[in-house]
Amino acid sequence: MADVYRWRLAPEGLATRRQLRALGLRPGGQDVAAEVHRPRRRRGPLVAYLYRIEHAKPVRPMTPGRSAALAAAMLARRTCPNCRTDVGYCIPRSLGMCVPCHDTPAPSEGDCRVLA
């Protein structure tokens, strides 16, 4: 079982994943060394897992393939499925489409006019 510390009382030499990433490191397959618990009033405590900094490995460099895959994924998040345009921001998942498409009312069947 990993050691458990209270919030802000963890010893030096331990870091969370986010702190490791800020240092240019990754856990590198090591097990969780400790946990930090932040108490809350009405629910269970928030838990953060800590890793040993001396066992961490450097972050892998970005390859051209990973860069292309990341660019394609971000383009898909910015492309509206309704109007098929790159709107320049990540489309909110709650809307499912860009804000202009969401704000304009969809034409109902009675509104369609056949031009002869």
Biopython code that builds the backbone (N, CA, C, O; Angstrom):
import numpy as np
from Bio.PDB.StructureBuilder import StructureBuilder

atoms = [
    (1, "MET", "N", (0.848, -1.190, 0.000)),
    (1, "MET", "CA", (0.000, 0.000, 0.000)),
    (1, "MET", "C", (0.883, 1.237, 0.000)),
    (1, "MET", "O", (1.892, 1.284, 0.703)),
    (2, "ALA", "N", (0.513, 2.223, -0.774)),
    (2, "ALA", "CA", (1.281, 3.457, -0.871)),
    (2, "ALA", "C", (1.059, 4.316, 0.376)),
    (2, "ALA", "O", (0.020, 4.231, 1.031)),
    (3, "ASP", "N", (2.046, 5.132, 0.685)),
    (3, "ASP", "CA", (1.924, 6.057, 1.812)),
    (3, "ASP", "C", (0.847, 7.086, 1.504)),
    (3, "ASP", "O", (0.624, 7.438, 0.345)),
    (4, "VAL", "N", (0.187, 7.562, 2.543)),
    (4, "VAL", "CA", (-0.864, 8.560, 2.383)),
    (4, "VAL", "C", (-0.465, 9.799, 3.172)),
    (4, "VAL", "O", (-0.107, 9.715, 4.347)),
    (5, "TYR", "N", (-0.532, 10.956, 2.507)),
    (5, "TYR", "CA", (-0.200, 12.227, 3.141)),
    (5, "TYR", "C", (-1.391, 13.161, 3.038)),
    (5, "TYR", "O", (-2.229, 13.016, 2.147)),
    (6, "ARG", "N", (-1.465, 14.110, 3.945)),
    (6, "ARG", "CA", (-2.502, 15.131, 3.872)),
    (6, "ARG", "C", (-2.082, 16.189, 2.868)),
    (6, "ARG", "O", (-0.911, 16.295, 2.502)),
    (7, "TRP", "N", (-3.057, 16.968, 2.432)),
    (7, "TRP", "CA", (-2.845, 18.004, 1.425)),
    (7, "TRP", "C", (-1.698, 18.930, 1.802)),
    (7, "TRP", "O", (-1.657, 19.445, 2.920)),
    (8, "ARG", "N", (-0.777, 19.143, 0.887)),
    (8, "ARG", "CA", (0.395, 20.020, 1.011)),
    (8, "ARG", "C", (1.442, 19.521, 2.004)),
    (8, "ARG", "O", (2.343, 20.279, 2.365)),
    (9, "LEU", "N", (1.351, 18.276, 2.454)),
    (9, "LEU", "CA", (2.318, 17.763, 3.426)),
    (9, "LEU", "C", (3.140, 16.603, 2.871)),
    (9, "LEU", "O", (3.741, 15.854, 3.641)),
    (10, "ALA", "N", (3.177, 16.445, 1.578)),
    (10, "ALA", "CA", (3.976, 15.377, 0.977)),
    (10, "ALA", "C", (5.455, 15.770, 1.019)),
    (10, "ALA", "O", (5.781, 16.949, 0.889)),
    (11, "PRO", "N", (6.349, 14.797, 1.197)),
    (11, "PRO", "CA", (7.776, 15.112, 1.263)),
    (11, "PRO", "C", (8.336, 15.483, -0.109)),
    (11, "PRO", "O", (7.700, 15.254, -1.137)),
    (12, "GLU", "N", (9.514, 16.049, -0.104)),
    (12, "GLU", "CA", (10.224, 16.402, -1.340)),
    (12, "GLU", "C", (10.562, 15.130, -2.097)),
    (12, "GLU", "O", (10.698, 14.064, -1.497)),
    (13, "GLY", "N", (10.697, 15.237, -3.398)),
    (13, "GLY", "CA", (11.062, 14.090, -4.205)),
    (13, "GLY", "C", (9.884, 13.347, -4.793)),
    (13, "GLY", "O", (10.069, 12.387, -5.541)),
    (14, "LEU", "N", (8.662, 13.777, -4.466)),
    (14, "LEU", "CA", (7.453, 13.175, -5.020)),
    (14, "LEU", "C", (6.702, 14.233, -5.819)),
    (14, "LEU", "O", (6.702, 15.412, -5.466)),
    (15, "ALA", "N", (6.061, 13.793, -6.901)),
    (15, "ALA", "CA", (5.326, 14.738, -7.742)),
    (15, "ALA", "C", (4.153, 14.032, -8.406)),
    (15, "ALA", "O", (4.178, 12.818, -8.610)),
    (16, "THR", "N", (3.124, 14.805, -8.742)),
    (16, "THR", "CA", (1.982, 14.277, -9.485)),
    (16, "THR", "C", (2.357, 14.187, -10.960)),
    (16, "THR", "O", (3.414, 14.671, -11.364)),
    (17, "ARG", "N", (1.498, 13.572, -11.763)),
    (17, "ARG", "CA", (1.744, 13.494, -13.204)),
    (17, "ARG", "C", (1.871, 14.877, -13.817)),
    (17, "ARG", "O", (2.739, 15.112, -14.658)),
    (18, "ARG", "N", (1.022, 15.776, -13.403)),
    (18, "ARG", "CA", (1.056, 17.133, -13.956)),
    (18, "ARG", "C", (2.349, 17.843, -13.581)),
    (18, "ARG", "O", (2.930, 18.550, -14.404)),
    (19, "GLN", "N", (2.800, 17.662, -12.360)),
    (19, "GLN", "CA", (4.058, 18.277, -11.942)),
    (19, "GLN", "C", (5.238, 17.657, -12.681)),
    (19, "GLN", "O", (6.182, 18.358, -13.047)),
    (20, "LEU", "N", (5.188, 16.331, -12.905)),
    (20, "LEU", "CA", (6.243, 15.687, -13.684)),
    (20, "LEU", "C", (6.271, 16.239, -15.098)),
    (20, "LEU", "O", (7.339, 16.515, -15.644)),
    (21, "ARG", "N", (5.093, 16.398, -15.690)),
    (21, "ARG", "CA", (5.024, 16.910, -17.057)),
    (21, "ARG", "C", (5.600, 18.316, -17.148)),
    (21, "ARG", "O", (6.258, 18.645, -18.136)),
    (22, "ALA", "N", (5.369, 19.150, -16.142)),
    (22, "ALA", "CA", (5.929, 20.500, -16.125)),
    (22, "ALA", "C", (7.452, 20.463, -16.069)),
    (22, "ALA", "O", (8.118, 21.393, -16.527)),
    (23, "LEU", "N", (8.004, 19.386, -15.506)),
    (23, "LEU", "CA", (9.452, 19.216, -15.448)),
    (23, "LEU", "C", (10.004, 18.504, -16.683)),
    (23, "LEU", "O", (11.209, 18.276, -16.781)),
    (24, "GLY", "N", (9.125, 18.152, -17.626)),
    (24, "GLY", "CA", (9.552, 17.437, -18.817)),
    (24, "GLY", "C", (9.763, 15.957, -18.571)),
    (24, "GLY", "O", (10.561, 15.319, -19.257)),
    (25, "LEU", "N", (9.045, 15.396, -17.584)),
    (25, "LEU", "CA", (9.201, 13.991, -17.214)),
    (25, "LEU", "C", (7.870, 13.272, -17.292)),
    (25, "LEU", "O", (6.817, 13.897, -17.419)),
    (26, "ARG", "N", (7.928, 11.939, -17.216)),
    (26, "ARG", "CA", (6.738, 11.084, -17.171)),
    (26, "ARG", "C", (6.998, 9.995, -16.148)),
    (26, "ARG", "O", (8.158, 9.726, -15.836)),
    (27, "PRO", "N", (5.959, 9.353, -15.610)),
    (27, "PRO", "CA", (6.185, 8.313, -14.604)),
    (27, "PRO", "C", (7.040, 7.159, -15.111)),
    (27, "PRO", "O", (7.824, 6.601, -14.342)),
    (28, "GLY", "N", (6.914, 6.787, -16.371)),
    (28, "GLY", "CA", (7.790, 5.769, -16.938)),
    (28, "GLY", "C", (7.547, 4.372, -16.416)),
    (28, "GLY", "O", (8.500, 3.605, -16.278)),
    (29, "GLY", "N", (6.304, 4.007, -16.117)),
    (29, "GLY", "CA", (5.994, 2.659, -15.702)),
    (29, "GLY", "C", (6.152, 2.368, -14.225)),
    (29, "GLY", "O", (5.855, 1.255, -13.792)),
    (30, "GLN", "N", (6.600, 3.309, -13.449)),
    (30, "GLN", "CA", (6.752, 3.063, -12.012)),
    (30, "GLN", "C", (5.393, 3.030, -11.322)),
    (30, "GLN", "O", (4.431, 3.639, -11.790)),
    (31, "ASP", "N", (5.328, 2.326, -10.221)),
    (31, "ASP", "CA", (4.102, 2.265, -9.436)),
    (31, "ASP", "C", (3.910, 3.556, -8.659)),
    (31, "ASP", "O", (4.847, 4.336, -8.484)),
    (32, "VAL", "N", (2.686, 3.772, -8.195)),
    (32, "VAL", "CA", (2.383, 4.941, -7.376)),
    (32, "VAL", "C", (3.167, 4.836, -6.074)),
    (32, "VAL", "O", (3.099, 3.816, -5.389)),
    (33, "ALA", "N", (3.906, 5.880, -5.731)),
    (33, "ALA", "CA", (4.731, 5.870, -4.525)),
    (33, "ALA", "C", (3.947, 6.322, -3.298)),
    (33, "ALA", "O", (4.195, 5.844, -2.192)),
    (34, "ALA", "N", (2.996, 7.246, -3.488)),
    (34, "ALA", "CA", (2.233, 7.780, -2.357)),
    (34, "ALA", "C", (0.953, 8.424, -2.886)),
    (34, "ALA", "O", (0.774, 8.594, -4.092)),
    (35, "GLU", "N", (0.081, 8.772, -1.964)),
    (35, "GLU", "CA", (-1.150, 9.475, -2.286)),
    (35, "GLU", "C", (-1.252, 10.715, -1.406)),
    (35, "GLU", "O", (-0.790, 10.732, -0.265)),
    (36, "VAL", "N", (-1.870, 11.754, -1.968)),
    (36, "VAL", "CA", (-2.180, 12.957, -1.195)),
    (36, "VAL", "C", (-3.687, 13.056, -1.135)),
    (36, "VAL", "O", (-4.353, 12.988, -2.168)),
    (37, "HIS", "N", (-4.235, 13.215, 0.052)),
    (37, "HIS", "CA", (-5.675, 13.335, 0.229)),
    (37, "HIS", "C", (-6.011, 14.764, 0.636)),
    (37, "HIS", "O", (-5.449, 15.307, 1.587)),
    (38, "ARG", "N", (-6.934, 15.355, -0.100)),
    (38, "ARG", "CA", (-7.428, 16.689, 0.240)),
    (38, "ARG", "C", (-8.846, 16.524, 0.761)),
    (38, "ARG", "O", (-9.740, 16.143, 0.004)),
    (39, "PRO", "N", (-9.068, 16.804, 2.038)),
    (39, "PRO", "CA", (-10.407, 16.579, 2.609)),
    (39, "PRO", "C", (-11.444, 17.538, 2.031)),
    (39, "PRO", "O", (-11.148, 18.679, 1.677)),
    (40, "ARG", "N", (-12.674, 17.025, 1.949)),
    (40, "ARG", "CA", (-13.823, 17.836, 1.525)),
    (40, "ARG", "C", (-14.919, 17.667, 2.563)),
    (40, "ARG", "O", (-14.926, 16.680, 3.300)),
    (41, "ARG", "N", (-15.836, 18.605, 2.631)),
    (41, "ARG", "CA", (-16.846, 18.586, 3.680)),
    (41, "ARG", "C", (-17.886, 17.486, 3.506)),
    (41, "ARG", "O", (-18.146, 16.733, 4.445)),
    (42, "ARG", "N", (-18.474, 17.382, 2.344)),
    (42, "ARG", "CA", (-19.631, 16.503, 2.193)),
    (42, "ARG", "C", (-19.353, 15.234, 1.412)),
    (42, "ARG", "O", (-20.205, 14.347, 1.349)),
    (43, "ARG", "N", (-18.184, 15.133, 0.821)),
    (43, "ARG", "CA", (-17.869, 13.944, 0.030)),
    (43, "ARG", "C", (-16.528, 13.400, 0.475)),
    (43, "ARG", "O", (-15.874, 13.962, 1.353)),
    (44, "GLY", "N", (-16.133, 12.317, -0.132)),
    (44, "GLY", "CA", (-14.834, 11.736, 0.178)),
    (44, "GLY", "C", (-13.708, 12.653, -0.267)),
    (44, "GLY", "O", (-13.939, 13.592, -1.029)),
    (45, "PRO", "N", (-12.509, 12.396, 0.193)),
    (45, "PRO", "CA", (-11.404, 13.302, -0.128)),
    (45, "PRO", "C", (-10.995, 13.191, -1.601)),
    (45, "PRO", "O", (-11.180, 12.156, -2.242)),
    (46, "LEU", "N", (-10.432, 14.291, -2.113)),
    (46, "LEU", "CA", (-9.810, 14.255, -3.428)),
    (46, "LEU", "C", (-8.471, 13.546, -3.277)),
    (46, "LEU", "O", (-7.757, 13.774, -2.300)),
    (47, "VAL", "N", (-8.128, 12.697, -4.223)),
    (47, "VAL", "CA", (-6.903, 11.910, -4.134)),
    (47, "VAL", "C", (-6.011, 12.252, -5.319)),
    (47, "VAL", "O", (-6.469, 12.286, -6.461)),
    (48, "ALA", "N", (-4.739, 12.504, -5.044)),
    (48, "ALA", "CA", (-3.736, 12.712, -6.086)),
    (48, "ALA", "C", (-2.645, 11.670, -5.882)),
    (48, "ALA", "O", (-2.174, 11.465, -4.763)),
    (49, "TYR", "N", (-2.246, 11.013, -6.967)),
    (49, "TYR", "CA", (-1.203, 10.004, -6.896)),
    (49, "TYR", "C", (0.152, 10.646, -7.128)),
    (49, "TYR", "O", (0.311, 11.496, -8.004)),
    (50, "LEU", "N", (1.120, 10.231, -6.338)),
    (50, "LEU", "CA", (2.465, 10.795, -6.405)),
    (50, "LEU", "C", (3.459, 9.757, -6.901)),
    (50, "LEU", "O", (3.348, 8.570, -6.593)),
    (51, "TYR", "N", (4.423, 10.221, -7.668)),
    (51, "TYR", "CA", (5.471, 9.365, -8.223)),
    (51, "TYR", "C", (6.832, 9.917, -7.811)),
    (51, "TYR", "O", (6.976, 11.114, -7.558)),
    (52, "ARG", "N", (7.825, 9.038, -7.747)),
    (52, "ARG", "CA", (9.178, 9.457, -7.389)),
    (52, "ARG", "C", (9.824, 10.154, -8.582)),
    (52, "ARG", "O", (9.828, 9.636, -9.699)),
    (53, "ILE", "N", (10.370, 11.343, -8.320)),
    (53, "ILE", "CA", (10.984, 12.130, -9.380)),
    (53, "ILE", "C", (12.254, 11.454, -9.887)),
    (53, "ILE", "O", (12.541, 11.507, -11.083)),
    (54, "GLU", "N", (13.024, 10.816, -8.995)),
    (54, "GLU", "CA", (14.288, 10.212, -9.426)),
    (54, "GLU", "C", (14.076, 8.988, -10.325)),
    (54, "GLU", "O", (14.989, 8.610, -11.060)),
    (55, "HIS", "N", (12.895, 8.362, -10.284)),
    (55, "HIS", "CA", (12.613, 7.213, -11.146)),
    (55, "HIS", "C", (11.885, 7.615, -12.423)),
    (55, "HIS", "O", (11.639, 6.769, -13.282)),
    (56, "ALA", "N", (11.538, 8.888, -12.560)),
    (56, "ALA", "CA", (10.801, 9.348, -13.733)),
    (56, "ALA", "C", (11.724, 9.392, -14.943)),
    (56, "ALA", "O", (12.935, 9.581, -14.826)),
    (57, "LYS", "N", (11.107, 9.211, -16.112)),
    (57, "LYS", "CA", (11.850, 9.218, -17.366)),
    (57, "LYS", "C", (11.489, 10.461, -18.163)),
    (57, "LYS", "O", (10.435, 11.055, -17.935)),
    (58, "PRO", "N", (12.347, 10.864, -19.093)),
    (58, "PRO", "CA", (12.020, 12.031, -19.917)),
    (58, "PRO", "C", (10.809, 11.756, -20.816)),
    (58, "PRO", "O", (10.540, 10.614, -21.188)),
    (59, "VAL", "N", (10.095, 12.820, -21.151)),
    (59, "VAL", "CA", (8.961, 12.715, -22.048)),
    (59, "VAL", "C", (9.468, 12.335, -23.430)),
    (59, "VAL", "O", (10.490, 12.845, -23.888)),
    (60, "ARG", "N", (8.746, 11.435, -24.090)),
    (60, "ARG", "CA", (9.144, 11.035, -25.435)),
    (60, "ARG", "C", (8.986, 12.212, -26.390)),
    (60, "ARG", "O", (8.034, 12.982, -26.266)),
    (61, "PRO", "N", (9.911, 12.364, -27.348)),
    (61, "PRO", "CA", (9.804, 13.490, -28.281)),
    (61, "PRO", "C", (8.634, 13.304, -29.247)),
    (61, "PRO", "O", (8.213, 12.182, -29.527)),
    (62, "MET", "N", (8.129, 14.406, -29.739)),
    (62, "MET", "CA", (7.021, 14.385, -30.688)),
    (62, "MET", "C", (7.548, 13.949, -32.054)),
    (62, "MET", "O", (8.464, 14.565, -32.597)),
    (63, "THR", "N", (6.970, 12.895, -32.600)),
    (63, "THR", "CA", (7.367, 12.409, -33.917)),
    (63, "THR", "C", (6.470, 13.034, -34.977)),
    (63, "THR", "O", (5.398, 13.544, -34.649)),
    (64, "PRO", "N", (6.884, 13.007, -36.237)),
    (64, "PRO", "CA", (6.015, 13.565, -37.283)),
    (64, "PRO", "C", (4.655, 12.865, -37.362)),
    (64, "PRO", "O", (3.643, 13.518, -37.613)),
    (65, "GLY", "N", (4.620, 11.552, -37.152)),
    (65, "GLY", "CA", (3.351, 10.835, -37.184)),
    (65, "GLY", "C", (2.424, 11.244, -36.052)),
    (65, "GLY", "O", (1.228, 11.441, -36.266)),
    (66, "ARG", "N", (2.974, 11.373, -34.835)),
    (66, "ARG", "CA", (2.153, 11.809, -33.694)),
    (66, "ARG", "C", (1.673, 13.232, -33.892)),
    (66, "ARG", "O", (0.545, 13.564, -33.526)),
    (67, "SER", "N", (2.521, 14.084, -34.473)),
    (67, "SER", "CA", (2.138, 15.468, -34.728)),
    (67, "SER", "C", (0.999, 15.535, -35.738)),
    (67, "SER", "O", (0.059, 16.311, -35.565)),
    (68, "ALA", "N", (1.079, 14.724, -36.798)),
    (68, "ALA", "CA", (0.011, 14.704, -37.811)),
    (68, "ALA", "C", (-1.284, 14.172, -37.216)),
    (68, "ALA", "O", (-2.358, 14.699, -37.508)),
    (69, "ALA", "N", (-1.200, 13.134, -36.383)),
    (69, "ALA", "CA", (-2.399, 12.578, -35.751)),
    (69, "ALA", "C", (-3.041, 13.592, -34.815)),
    (69, "ALA", "O", (-4.266, 13.703, -34.779)),
    (70, "LEU", "N", (-2.242, 14.329, -34.061)),
    (70, "LEU", "CA", (-2.766, 15.352, -33.165)),
    (70, "LEU", "C", (-3.429, 16.485, -33.946)),
    (70, "LEU", "O", (-4.481, 16.985, -33.548)),
    (71, "ALA", "N", (-2.811, 16.889, -35.064)),
    (71, "ALA", "CA", (-3.397, 17.946, -35.893)),
    (71, "ALA", "C", (-4.734, 17.496, -36.484)),
    (71, "ALA", "O", (-5.680, 18.281, -36.543)),
    (72, "ALA", "N", (-4.815, 16.236, -36.922)),
    (72, "ALA", "CA", (-6.071, 15.725, -37.479)),
    (72, "ALA", "C", (-7.156, 15.651, -36.413)),
    (72, "ALA", "O", (-8.316, 15.957, -36.689)),
    (73, "ALA", "N", (-6.792, 15.247, -35.202)),
    (73, "ALA", "CA", (-7.775, 15.166, -34.118)),
    (73, "ALA", "C", (-8.290, 16.552, -33.750)),
    (73, "ALA", "O", (-9.486, 16.723, -33.517)),
    (74, "MET", "N", (-7.410, 17.535, -33.696)),
    (74, "MET", "CA", (-7.847, 18.888, -33.364)),
    (74, "MET", "C", (-8.710, 19.484, -34.476)),
    (74, "MET", "O", (-9.654, 20.222, -34.195)),
    (75, "LEU", "N", (-8.395, 19.169, -35.738)),
    (75, "LEU", "CA", (-9.232, 19.633, -36.838)),
    (75, "LEU", "C", (-10.633, 19.038, -36.735)),
    (75, "LEU", "O", (-11.622, 19.725, -36.991)),
    (76, "ALA", "N", (-10.717, 17.766, -36.361)),
    (76, "ALA", "CA", (-12.027, 17.136, -36.194)),
    (76, "ALA", "C", (-12.814, 17.781, -35.065)),
    (76, "ALA", "O", (-14.037, 17.887, -35.155)),
    (77, "ARG", "N", (-12.145, 18.214, -34.010)),
    (77, "ARG", "CA", (-12.852, 18.872, -32.895)),
    (77, "ARG", "C", (-13.326, 20.269, -33.271)),
    (77, "ARG", "O", (-14.273, 20.780, -32.672)),
    (78, "ARG", "N", (-12.676, 20.900, -34.263)),
    (78, "ARG", "CA", (-13.048, 22.255, -34.683)),
    (78, "ARG", "C", (-14.032, 22.277, -35.841)),
    (78, "ARG", "O", (-14.587, 23.334, -36.141)),
    (79, "THR", "N", (-14.268, 21.148, -36.504)),
    (79, "THR", "CA", (-15.138, 21.099, -37.676)),
    (79, "THR", "C", (-16.576, 20.830, -37.247)),
    (79, "THR", "O", (-16.861, 19.854, -36.553)),
    (80, "CYS", "N", (-17.464, 21.702, -37.669)),
    (80, "CYS", "CA", (-18.887, 21.565, -37.337)),
    (80, "CYS", "C", (-19.491, 20.459, -38.195)),
    (80, "CYS", "O", (-19.322, 20.476, -39.415)),
    (81, "PRO", "N", (-20.192, 19.495, -37.591)),
    (81, "PRO", "CA", (-20.807, 18.440, -38.388)),
    (81, "PRO", "C", (-22.007, 18.930, -39.191)),
    (81, "PRO", "O", (-22.441, 18.259, -40.127)),
    (82, "ASN", "N", (-22.543, 20.088, -38.835)),
    (82, "ASN", "CA", (-23.722, 20.625, -39.504)),
    (82, "ASN", "C", (-23.352, 21.387, -40.773)),
    (82, "ASN", "O", (-23.882, 21.100, -41.846)),
    (83, "CYS", "N", (-22.446, 22.354, -40.655)),
    (83, "CYS", "CA", (-22.078, 23.189, -41.810)),
    (83, "CYS", "C", (-20.737, 22.792, -42.424)),
    (83, "CYS", "O", (-20.351, 23.342, -43.456)),
    (84, "ARG", "N", (-20.017, 21.842, -41.807)),
    (84, "ARG", "CA", (-18.749, 21.300, -42.321)),
    (84, "ARG", "C", (-17.666, 22.361, -42.511)),
    (84, "ARG", "O", (-16.872, 22.276, -43.448)),
    (85, "THR", "N", (-17.630, 23.364, -41.623)),
    (85, "THR", "CA", (-16.580, 24.373, -41.695)),
    (85, "THR", "C", (-15.715, 24.309, -40.441)),
    (85, "THR", "O", (-16.170, 23.906, -39.370)),
    (86, "ASP", "N", (-14.453, 24.717, -40.601)),
    (86, "ASP", "CA", (-13.539, 24.834, -39.458)),
    (86, "ASP", "C", (-13.860, 26.158, -38.787)),
    (86, "ASP", "O", (-13.596, 27.223, -39.345)),
    (87, "VAL", "N", (-14.431, 26.094, -37.584)),
    (87, "VAL", "CA", (-14.901, 27.306, -36.928)),
    (87, "VAL", "C", (-13.813, 27.998, -36.111)),
    (87, "VAL", "O", (-14.034, 29.106, -35.623)),
    (88, "GLY", "N", (-12.650, 27.380, -35.949)),
    (88, "GLY", "CA", (-11.537, 28.034, -35.272)),
    (88, "GLY", "C", (-11.497, 27.824, -33.777)),
    (88, "GLY", "O", (-10.598, 28.342, -33.115)),
    (89, "TYR", "N", (-12.435, 27.084, -33.221)),
    (89, "TYR", "CA", (-12.434, 26.774, -31.790)),
    (89, "TYR", "C", (-13.002, 25.368, -31.628)),
    (89, "TYR", "O", (-13.668, 24.856, -32.527)),
    (90, "CYS", "N", (-12.743, 24.757, -30.498)),
    (90, "CYS", "CA", (-13.277, 23.424, -30.247)),
    (90, "CYS", "C", (-14.781, 23.531, -30.006)),
    (90, "CYS", "O", (-15.235, 24.308, -29.166)),
    (91, "ILE", "N", (-15.533, 22.751, -30.745)),
    (91, "ILE", "CA", (-16.992, 22.797, -30.657)),
    (91, "ILE", "C", (-17.429, 22.233, -29.312)),
    (91, "ILE", "O", (-16.979, 21.151, -28.936)),
    (92, "PRO", "N", (-18.291, 22.928, -28.576)),
    (92, "PRO", "CA", (-18.754, 22.420, -27.283)),
    (92, "PRO", "C", (-19.508, 21.107, -27.456)),
    (92, "PRO", "O", (-20.365, 20.985, -28.331)),
    (93, "ARG", "N", (-19.187, 20.133, -26.624)),
    (93, "ARG", "CA", (-19.866, 18.840, -26.705)),
    (93, "ARG", "C", (-21.325, 18.962, -26.305)),
    (93, "ARG", "O", (-22.165, 18.174, -26.741)),
    (94, "SER", "N", (-21.625, 19.951, -25.472)),
    (94, "SER", "CA", (-23.021, 20.118, -25.056)),
    (94, "SER", "C", (-23.906, 20.581, -26.212)),
    (94, "SER", "O", (-25.102, 20.289, -26.227)),
    (95, "LEU", "N", (-23.328, 21.303, -27.186)),
    (95, "LEU", "CA", (-24.106, 21.768, -28.333)),
    (95, "LEU", "C", (-24.075, 20.767, -29.485)),
    (95, "LEU", "O", (-25.087, 20.550, -30.152)),
    (96, "GLY", "N", (-22.914, 20.159, -29.716)),
    (96, "GLY", "CA", (-22.776, 19.210, -30.814)),
    (96, "GLY", "C", (-22.588, 19.858, -32.170)),
    (96, "GLY", "O", (-22.460, 19.158, -33.175)),
    (97, "MET", "N", (-22.571, 21.169, -32.218)),
    (97, "MET", "CA", (-22.365, 21.910, -33.459)),
    (97, "MET", "C", (-21.842, 23.288, -33.098)),
    (97, "MET", "O", (-21.799, 23.649, -31.922)),
    (98, "CYS", "N", (-21.441, 24.066, -34.105)),
    (98, "CYS", "CA", (-20.902, 25.407, -33.824)),
    (98, "CYS", "C", (-22.031, 26.297, -33.295)),
    (98, "CYS", "O", (-23.212, 25.988, -33.455)),
    (99, "VAL", "N", (-21.650, 27.376, -32.678)),
    (99, "VAL", "CA", (-22.627, 28.271, -32.051)),
    (99, "VAL", "C", (-23.568, 28.901, -33.080)),
    (99, "VAL", "O", (-24.769, 28.960, -32.819)),
    (100, "PRO", "N", (-23.083, 29.383, -34.251)),
    (100, "PRO", "CA", (-24.040, 29.932, -35.230)),
    (100, "PRO", "C", (-25.073, 28.907, -35.710)),
    (100, "PRO", "O", (-26.245, 29.247, -35.872)),
    (101, "CYS", "N", (-24.652, 27.657, -35.938)),
    (101, "CYS", "CA", (-25.609, 26.622, -36.352)),
    (101, "CYS", "C", (-26.602, 26.328, -35.236)),
    (101, "CYS", "O", (-27.777, 26.072, -35.498)),
    (102, "HIS", "N", (-26.139, 26.364, -34.004)),
    (102, "HIS", "CA", (-27.030, 26.089, -32.879)),
    (102, "HIS", "C", (-28.038, 27.212, -32.679)),
    (102, "HIS", "O", (-29.187, 26.963, -32.313)),
    (103, "ASP", "N", (-27.605, 28.461, -32.921)),
    (103, "ASP", "CA", (-28.473, 29.610, -32.669)),
    (103, "ASP", "C", (-29.491, 29.852, -33.775)),
    (103, "ASP", "O", (-30.526, 30.469, -33.522)),
    (104, "THR", "N", (-29.226, 29.381, -35.006)),
    (104, "THR", "CA", (-30.197, 29.589, -36.081)),
    (104, "THR", "C", (-31.232, 28.481, -36.032)),
    (104, "THR", "O", (-30.871, 27.309, -35.930)),
    (105, "PRO", "N", (-32.513, 28.824, -36.104)),
    (105, "PRO", "CA", (-33.540, 27.781, -36.037)),
    (105, "PRO", "C", (-33.532, 26.935, -37.310)),
    (105, "PRO", "O", (-33.337, 27.451, -38.411)),
    (106, "ALA", "N", (-33.742, 25.655, -37.146)),
    (106, "ALA", "CA", (-33.803, 24.747, -38.289)),
    (106, "ALA", "C", (-35.140, 24.922, -38.991)),
    (106, "ALA", "O", (-36.169, 25.077, -38.333)),
    (107, "PRO", "N", (-35.137, 24.898, -40.334)),
    (107, "PRO", "CA", (-36.415, 25.039, -41.035)),
    (107, "PRO", "C", (-37.269, 23.803, -40.812)),
    (107, "PRO", "O", (-36.790, 22.673, -40.904)),
    (108, "SER", "N", (-38.540, 24.037, -40.518)),
    (108, "SER", "CA", (-39.463, 22.915, -40.333)),
    (108, "SER", "C", (-40.023, 22.497, -41.692)),
    (108, "SER", "O", (-39.813, 23.185, -42.691)),
    (109, "GLU", "N", (-40.729, 21.376, -41.727)),
    (109, "GLU", "CA", (-41.242, 20.862, -43.001)),
    (109, "GLU", "C", (-42.264, 21.802, -43.616)),
    (109, "GLU", "O", (-42.360, 21.875, -44.841)),
    (110, "GLY", "N", (-43.020, 22.515, -42.818)),
    (110, "GLY", "CA", (-44.025, 23.432, -43.342)),
    (110, "GLY", "C", (-43.419, 24.690, -43.933)),
    (110, "GLY", "O", (-44.084, 25.376, -44.708)),
    (111, "ASP", "N", (-42.166, 25.021, -43.591)),
    (111, "ASP", "CA", (-41.526, 26.227, -44.083)),
    (111, "ASP", "C", (-40.932, 26.060, -45.475)),
    (111, "ASP", "O", (-40.638, 27.053, -46.142)),
    (112, "CYS", "N", (-40.753, 24.829, -45.922)),
    (112, "CYS", "CA", (-40.118, 24.593, -47.224)),
    (112, "CYS", "C", (-41.105, 24.957, -48.339)),
    (112, "CYS", "O", (-42.256, 24.520, -48.328)),
    (113, "ARG", "N", (-40.655, 25.734, -49.267)),
    (113, "ARG", "CA", (-41.479, 26.126, -50.404)),
    (113, "ARG", "C", (-40.884, 25.518, -51.674)),
    (113, "ARG", "O", (-39.671, 25.562, -51.882)),
    (114, "VAL", "N", (-41.702, 24.982, -52.475)),
    (114, "VAL", "CA", (-41.261, 24.431, -53.746)),
    (114, "VAL", "C", (-41.404, 25.511, -54.790)),
    (114, "VAL", "O", (-42.493, 26.042, -55.012)),
    (115, "LEU", "N", (-40.290, 25.834, -55.433)),
    (115, "LEU", "CA", (-40.314, 26.851, -56.493)),
    (115, "LEU", "C", (-40.634, 26.177, -57.820)),
    (115, "LEU", "O", (-39.973, 25.215, -58.212)),
    (116, "ALA", "N", (-41.643, 26.681, -58.500)),
    (116, "ALA", "CA", (-42.040, 26.076, -59.780)),
    (116, "ALA", "C", (-41.556, 26.918, -60.927)),
    (116, "ALA", "O", (-41.791, 26.576, -62.086)),
]
sb = StructureBuilder()
sb.init_structure("model")
sb.init_model(0)
sb.init_chain("A")
sb.init_seg("    ")
for serial, (resi, resn, name, xyz) in enumerate(atoms, 1):
    if name == "N":
        sb.init_residue(resn, " ", resi, " ")
    sb.init_atom(name, np.array(xyz, "f"), 0.0, 1.0, " ", f" {name:<3s}", serial, name[0])
structure = sb.get_structure()
